[in-house]
């Protein structure tokens, strides 16, 4: 598509995700003619202490399930795991990342981006439903066991039962994730009888340079679209905007583009109603949602939607 004929031609899009992770989204939007403003709301930092994860890594054989909730969680987990003894691999690739010796351990990824991150670290045969809802994912963990296999070794899928309300008694589950995160999934898994260890593998902090740029853009209402890829980006954007009044006026003028339901809920809690949501919950899905919104004539756009686009 020629940039001049793109529905995004001449529109300003503010990207709030961490700078290192902005390249793919920024490039896709620029190819469609958008003027991209990269203003990271957050930065990813190591946890305050690695000790909880180190304990889990030393005893990884005790876990039969590991659930990753974000790509950042995957990257931080494997960064630390690289310090521990690696396992011999049966293939020609030499050694694989340390994940213990239990052959039936199952890895689960919440969302396509998380599964893709696992693939970058050499693991596949990982599955999860297209949802970020805790109850649905707990059903998936209970009913579908997908064995972890290193790339090149194939994958094994066990029972495909729905798992609705199925007991997880006896299962020990590790969830490496952010310092601050929703407790819905661990709570449901524990209620099903699982022993769940949640360990911090990273924390999000405000990006000071991005914060200043966000405040300037919000004050001048200099963006047509703002993208959000996590509840943390929403929280820090609102703080950076300067005041609730400034943020409200800003979103009266522009639309929020959310990568999924968790970010959308955070936006609604802050009073934002003009929301387009990616489907699937990926960078490409986010770009497609923005394009669909931009193709609708301005006079036909709902003043306050908050509904998913599909």
C-alpha positions in Angstrom: 0.0 0.0 0.0 1.3 3.5 -0.9 1.8 5.6 2.2 -0.3 8.4 0.8 -3.3 6.1 0.3 -3.0 4.5 3.7 -5.7 5.4 6.3 -2.8 6.1 8.7 -1.1 8.6 6.4 -0.4 11.8 8.4 -1.6 10.4 11.7 0.5 10.5 14.8 0.9 7.3 16.9 2.5 7.3 20.3 4.2 4.0 21.4 4.5 3.5 25.1 6.2 0.1 25.3 9.9 -0.2 26.3 12.2 1.2 23.7 14.0 -2.1 23.0 10.6 -3.7 22.2 9.3 -0.8 20.0 11.1 -1.5 16.8 8.6 -4.0 15.2 5.5 -1.9 16.0 7.2 1.4 15.0 8.4 -0.1 11.7 5.0 -1.5 10.8 3.2 1.7 11.5 5.7 3.8 9.6 5.2 1.5 6.6 1.6 2.5 6.7 2.4 6.1 6.6 2.0 7.0 10.3 4.2 9.5 12.1 5.5 7.5 15.1 6.4 9.0 18.4 8.4 6.5 20.7 7.9 7.6 24.3 8.4 4.5 26.5 6.3 4.7 29.7 8.2 1.9 31.3 11.6 0.2 31.5 12.3 -3.4 32.4 14.6 -4.0 35.4 15.9 -7.1 37.1 14.1 -8.1 40.3 15.1 -6.6 43.6 16.5 -10.1 44.4 17.2 -13.1 42.3 17.1 -15.4 45.3 13.5 -16.7 44.9 14.1 -17.6 41.2 17.5 -19.1 42.1 15.8 -21.4 44.6 13.2 -22.4 42.0 16.0 -23.1 39.4 17.9 -25.3 41.8 14.8 -27.3 42.5 13.2 -27.2 39.0 12.8 -30.9 39.0 10.1 -30.6 41.7 7.8 -28.7 39.3 5.7 -30.4 36.7 4.3 -27.2 35.1 5.8 -23.8 34.4 3.5 -21.0 33.2 4.9 -17.9 31.5 2.7 -14.9 31.4 4.7 -12.5 29.3 7.6 -12.3 26.8 9.6 -10.3 29.4 9.1 -13.1 31.9 10.5 -15.6 29.4 13.5 -13.6 28.6 14.4 -12.8 32.2 13.8 -16.5 33.3 16.2 -17.8 30.6 18.8 -15.0 31.3 19.1 -16.2 34.8 18.8 -19.9 34.0 21.9 -19.6 31.8 23.9 -19.3 35.0 22.9 -22.8 36.1 24.2 -26.1 34.7 22.7 -26.9 31.3 21.2 -30.3 30.3 22.8 -32.5 27.6 20.6 -32.4 24.5 19.8 -35.5 22.5 20.1 -33.5 19.3 23.0 -32.0 17.4 22.5 -28.6 19.0 24.7 -29.5 22.0 23.2 -28.2 25.2 19.8 -26.8 25.8 18.6 -24.3 28.4 18.4 -25.7 32.0 14.8 -26.8 32.6 15.4 -29.8 34.9 15.2 -33.5 34.1 11.5 -34.3 34.5 10.4 -35.6 31.1 6.8 -34.7 31.5 7.2 -31.1 32.5 4.8 -28.8 30.7 5.4 -25.3 29.6 2.4 -23.0 29.1 2.5 -19.5 27.5 -0.2 -16.9 27.9 -0.6 -15.2 24.6 1.1 -15.6 21.2 4.0 -13.1 22.0 4.9 -15.2 25.1 4.9 -18.4 23.0 7.1 -16.7 20.4 9.6 -15.7 23.1 9.8 -19.3 24.2 10.6 -20.2 20.6 13.5 -17.8 20.5 15.0 -19.6 23.5 14.7 -22.9 21.7 11.5 -24.4 23.0 8.3 -25.3 21.2 5.3 -27.6 21.7 4.0 -25.0 24.1 0.3 -24.1 24.0 -2.4 -22.0 25.6 -5.8 -20.7 24.7 -6.3 -17.4 23.0 -7.3 -15.7 26.3 -5.8 -13.8 29.2 -8.7 -14.8 31.5 -7.5 -16.7 34.6 -10.4 -19.2 34.8 -10.1 -20.2 31.2 -6.4 -20.6 31.4 -6.7 -22.7 34.6 -9.1 -25.0 32.7 -6.5 -25.3 30.0 -3.7 -26.2 32.4 -5.9 -28.8 34.0 -7.2 -30.4 30.8 -4.4 -30.1 28.3 -0.8 -31.1 29.1 1.7 -30.1 26.4 5.1 -31.6 27.0 8.1 -29.3 26.6 10.4 -30.3 23.8 13.6 -28.5 22.7 13.4 -27.3 19.1 14.3 -30.2 16.7 13.0 -32.8 19.1 9.3 -32.7 18.2 6.5 -32.1 20.5 4.0 -34.2 22.4 0.4 -33.3 23.3 -1.5 -35.2 25.9 -5.2 -35.0 26.9 -7.3 -32.5 25.0 -10.1 -32.5 27.6 -11.7 -29.2 28.5 -10.4 -29.4 32.1 -13.4 -27.4 33.4 -13.2 -27.4 37.2 -10.8 -30.3 37.1 -8.7 -30.8 40.2 -5.1 -29.9 40.1 -4.3 -31.7 43.4 -0.7 -32.8 43.5 0.5 -30.5 40.7 3.3 -28.1 41.5 3.3 -25.1 39.4 5.9 -22.3 38.9 4.9 -18.9 37.6 7.9 -16.6 36.8 6.5 -13.1 36.2 6.6 -9.4 37.1 6.9 -8.1 40.6 3.4 -6.5 40.3 0.8 -8.6 38.5 -2.7 -9.8 38.8 -3.3 -12.6 41.2 -6.3 -14.1 39.4 -4.5 -17.1 37.8 -2.5 -18.2 40.9 -5.6 -17.9 43.1 -7.7 -20.1 40.8 -4.9 -22.7 40.4 -4.5 -22.9 44.2 -8.3 -23.2 44.6 -8.1 -26.3 42.3 -5.6 -27.8 44.6 -2.3 -27.0 43.0 0.8 -25.8 44.9 1.8 -22.6 43.2 5.1 -20.7 43.5 5.1 -17.2 42.0 8.6 -15.8 41.6 9.6 -12.3 40.6 11.8 -12.3 37.5 11.5 -8.6 36.5 9.9 -5.3 37.6 8.7 -2.4 35.6 9.8 1.2 36.5 9.0 4.5 34.9 11.1 5.6 32.0 12.2 9.1 32.9 12.9 10.3 29.4 9.7 8.8 28.0 7.8 10.3 30.9 8.8 13.8 29.9 7.9 13.2 26.3 4.5 11.7 27.2 3.7 14.8 29.3 4.6 17.1 26.5 2.5 15.1 23.9 -0.5 14.9 26.3 -0.3 18.6 27.1 -0.2 19.5 23.4 -2.7 16.7 22.4 -0.1 15.9 19.7 -1.1 12.3 19.0 -4.1 10.7 17.3 -3.5 7.2 18.7 -1.7 5.8 21.7 -0.7 2.2 21.9 -0.7 0.2 25.2 0.8 -3.3 25.5 0.4 -3.9 29.3 -1.4 -2.6 32.3 2.0 -1.2 33.4 2.2 1.0 30.3 -1.3 2.3 31.1 -0.5 3.1 34.7 2.8 4.9 34.0 1.3 6.8 31.1 -1.5 8.2 33.3 1.1 9.2 35.9 3.3 10.8 33.2 0.4 12.8 31.7 0.5 15.1 34.7 -3.1 15.0 36.0 -6.3 13.1 35.6 -7.8 16.1 33.9 -5.1 16.3 31.3 -5.4 12.6 30.6 -9.2 12.8 30.2 -8.9 15.7 27.8 -6.2 14.0 25.8 -8.3 10.8 25.3 -11.3 13.0 24.3 -9.1 13.9 21.4 -7.4 10.5 20.5 -8.0 6.8 20.7 -6.2 4.2 22.8 -5.1 1.0 21.0 -4.7 -1.9 23.3 -2.9 -5.2 22.7 -5.4 -7.2 24.8 -8.0 -7.4 27.5 -5.7 -6.8 30.4 -4.5 -3.5 29.1 -8.1 -2.6 28.0 -9.4 -3.2 31.5 -6.7 -1.0 32.9 -7.7 1.8 30.5 -11.3 1.5 31.4 -10.4 1.8 35.1 -8.8 5.1 34.2 -11.9 6.3 32.5 -10.7 5.8 28.9 -13.6 4.7 26.7 -12.3 5.1 23.1 -10.4 1.9 22.8 -9.6 -0.5 19.9 -8.3 -3.9 20.9 -6.0 -6.2 19.0 -7.2 -9.6 17.9 -5.1 -11.7 18.0 -3.1 -10.2 20.9 0.1 -9.6 19.0 1.9 -6.7 17.4 0.5 -7.5 14.0 -3.0 -7.7 15.6 -2.5 -4.3 17.2 -1.5 -2.7 13.8 -4.5 -4.3 12.1 -6.9 -3.0 14.8 -5.4 0.5 14.3 -5.9 0.2 10.6 -9.5 -0.9 10.9 -10.2 2.0 13.2 -8.5 4.5 10.8 -10.5 3.2 7.8 -13.8 4.2 9.4 -14.9 7.7 8.5 -14.4 10.0 11.4 -18.1 10.9 11.6 -19.0 7.2 11.8 -16.7 6.4 14.7 -18.3 5.8 18.1 -17.5 8.5 20.6 -16.9 6.0 23.3 -16.6 2.3 22.4 -14.1 0.3 24.5 -15.3 -2.7 22.4 -13.0 -5.1 20.8 -12.4 -4.9 17.1 -12.3 -8.2 15.2 
